[in-house]
Amino acid sequence: ESLDKTHFSLGLQIITPYSNERSTDELQLTSTTFIAIEQIIASRCREIPNPTFRAPLADFLVKAGERSIEMADFPLALKYITYGLDFLGGDEAWGSNFRLSLRLHEAACLACYLNVMPRQVMTFVGKIMENTDSFVDRIKAFYVLTKTLASLGKIKEAVEKIFHILEQLGEEIPNDITPDGIMFVMESTKQL
């Protein structure tokens, strides 16, 4: 336990000068900040003693996860995002920090998809659907959901979900789609 506290304290000491210099929006992820994140994670501390650190640290971890996705390190991305969810407070955070919780859950959906973890994708999609009302807040989850369904060979379900999304966007989907109709639409699109 003493070693865990040392890792946590060291991570916070490394990261604090960076987070005090600028807002988390401007914060750059450097090798030093990744070392700090790894120290905090190495502490195995899932609850932050000081609640004022929760949201900034969770924000920092989702950024590190998104950066890891950009670098194609999908397992590391999932690790950072999962810790971010834990630090923010899990499912209870939706009420107190909706935007950050949504961002973390969206990132978790994508990281699970990229790590070929379809059950976990469905879990995170479900949490987003439970905690959001707005179509705009759900669009990224719908995107990952349709890609997951397609990757599982559930093409019909994926297409039905896409049609449902398009209808919500105001597009009319004809019931009698034919190959000739598809060719006509493709040709008219080419002319644009």
C-alpha positions in Angstrom: 0.0 0.0 0.0 2.9 2.3 0.7 4.3 1.7 -2.7 0.9 2.4 -4.3 0.7 5.8 -2.5 4.2 6.6 -3.7 3.3 5.9 -7.3 0.1 8.0 -7.0 1.9 10.9 -5.3 4.8 10.8 -7.8 2.3 10.8 -10.7 0.5 13.8 -9.3 3.7 15.6 -8.6 4.8 15.1 -12.2 1.5 16.1 -13.7 0.6 19.0 -11.5 3.0 21.6 -13.0 1.6 20.8 -16.4 -2.0 21.1 -15.4 -1.4 24.3 -13.4 0.2 26.0 -16.4 -2.7 25.7 -18.7 -6.3 24.4 -18.9 -6.7 20.7 -19.7 -7.9 21.8 -23.2 -4.5 23.2 -24.0 -2.6 20.5 -22.2 -0.1 18.7 -24.5 0.4 15.0 -24.0 4.2 14.6 -23.9 6.3 11.7 -22.8 6.5 13.2 -19.3 2.7 13.4 -19.0 2.4 9.8 -20.1 5.0 8.8 -17.4 2.8 10.7 -14.9 -0.3 8.8 -16.1 1.5 5.5 -15.9 2.6 6.3 -12.3 -0.9 7.1 -11.3 -2.2 3.9 -12.9 0.6 1.9 -11.3 -0.7 2.9 -7.9 -3.8 0.8 -8.6 -5.7 3.5 -6.9 -9.2 3.6 -8.4 -10.5 6.4 -6.1 -8.9 9.7 -5.8 -8.6 11.0 -2.3 -9.2 14.6 -3.3 -12.5 14.9 -5.4 -11.3 18.1 -7.1 -8.7 16.0 -9.0 -11.3 13.6 -10.4 -12.6 15.4 -13.4 -9.2 16.9 -14.5 -7.6 13.5 -14.2 -10.4 11.7 -16.0 -10.2 14.4 -18.7 -6.4 13.9 -19.0 -6.9 10.1 -19.2 -9.5 10.3 -22.0 -7.1 12.5 -23.9 -4.4 10.0 -23.4 -6.7 7.2 -24.6 -7.7 9.2 -27.7 -4.1 9.9 -28.4 -3.3 6.2 -28.0 -6.0 5.3 -30.5 -4.4 7.8 -32.9 -1.1 5.9 -32.4 -2.9 2.5 -32.9 -2.1 1.4 -29.4 -5.7 0.1 -28.7 -5.1 -1.9 -25.5 -3.3 1.1 -23.9 -6.2 3.4 -25.0 -8.7 1.1 -23.4 -6.6 1.0 -20.2 -6.4 4.8 -20.0 -10.1 5.3 -20.8 -11.2 2.6 -18.2 -9.1 4.3 -15.5 -10.6 7.7 -16.5 -14.1 6.2 -16.0 -13.1 4.9 -12.6 -11.5 8.2 -11.5 -14.6 10.2 -12.6 -16.9 8.0 -10.6 -18.3 5.4 -13.0 -22.0 5.4 -13.7 -22.7 8.0 -10.9 -20.8 10.6 -12.9 -23.5 11.1 -15.5 -25.4 13.5 -13.3 -22.4 15.5 -12.1 -20.2 15.6 -15.1 -22.4 14.7 -18.1 -20.1 15.8 -21.0 -16.9 14.2 -19.7 -18.8 11.0 -18.8 -20.3 10.9 -22.4 -16.9 11.5 -23.9 -15.3 8.7 -21.8 -18.1 6.3 -22.7 -17.8 7.2 -26.4 -14.1 6.6 -26.3 -14.6 3.3 -24.4 -17.0 2.2 -27.2 -14.5 2.9 -29.8 -11.6 1.4 -27.9 -13.6 -1.8 -27.2 -14.5 -2.0 -30.9 -10.8 -1.6 -31.9 -9.8 -4.3 -29.4 -12.5 -6.6 -30.9 -14.5 -6.7 -27.7 -18.1 -6.6 -29.0 -19.8 -7.5 -25.7 -18.1 -4.5 -24.0 -19.1 -2.3 -27.0 -22.7 -3.2 -26.4 -22.3 -2.5 -22.6 -21.0 1.0 -23.2 -23.5 1.7 -26.0 -26.2 0.6 -23.5 -24.9 3.0 -20.9 -24.9 5.9 -23.4 -28.5 5.1 -24.5 -29.6 4.9 -20.8 -28.1 8.3 -19.9 -28.7 10.4 -23.0 -31.9 11.7 -24.6 -30.4 13.7 -27.5 -29.8 12.1 -30.9 -26.7 14.2 -31.2 -25.3 12.7 -27.9 -26.0 9.2 -29.3 -24.6 9.5 -32.8 -21.0 8.3 -32.0 -22.4 5.3 -30.1 -24.7 4.5 -33.1 -21.7 4.7 -35.4 -19.6 2.2 -33.3 -22.7 0.0 -32.8 -23.3 -0.4 -36.6 -19.7 -1.1 -37.2 -19.7 -3.7 -34.5 -22.8 -5.4 -35.8 -21.3 -5.5 -39.3 -18.1 -6.9 -38.0 -20.0 -9.7 -36.3 -21.7 -10.5 -39.6 -25.0 -9.1 -38.5 -25.4 -7.1 -41.7 -29.2 -7.0 -41.6 -29.2 -5.5 -38.1 -26.5 -3.0 -39.0 -28.5 -1.9 -42.1 -31.7 -1.6 -40.1 -29.9 0.5 -37.5 -28.5 2.7 -40.3 -31.9 3.2 -41.8 -33.3 4.1 -38.4 -30.6 6.7 -38.0 -31.2 8.1 -41.4 -34.9 8.4 -40.7 -34.1 10.3 -37.5 -32.1 12.7 -39.7 -35.1 13.3 -41.9 -34.2 11.0 -44.8 -36.9 9.0 -46.3 -36.0 5.4 -47.0 -38.2 3.7 -49.7 -39.6 0.3 -48.9 -39.1 -1.0 -52.4 -35.4 -0.6 -53.0 -34.3 -2.2 -56.3 -30.9 -2.6 -58.0 -32.1 -0.1 -60.7 -33.1 2.4 -58.0 -29.7 2.1 -56.4 -27.9 2.6 -59.7 -30.1 5.7 -60.4 -29.2 7.2 -57.0 -25.5 6.4 -57.5 -25.5 8.0 -60.9 -27.2 11.2 -59.7 -24.7 11.4 -56.8 -21.8 11.1 -59.2 -23.1 14.2 -61.1 -23.0 16.3 -58.0 
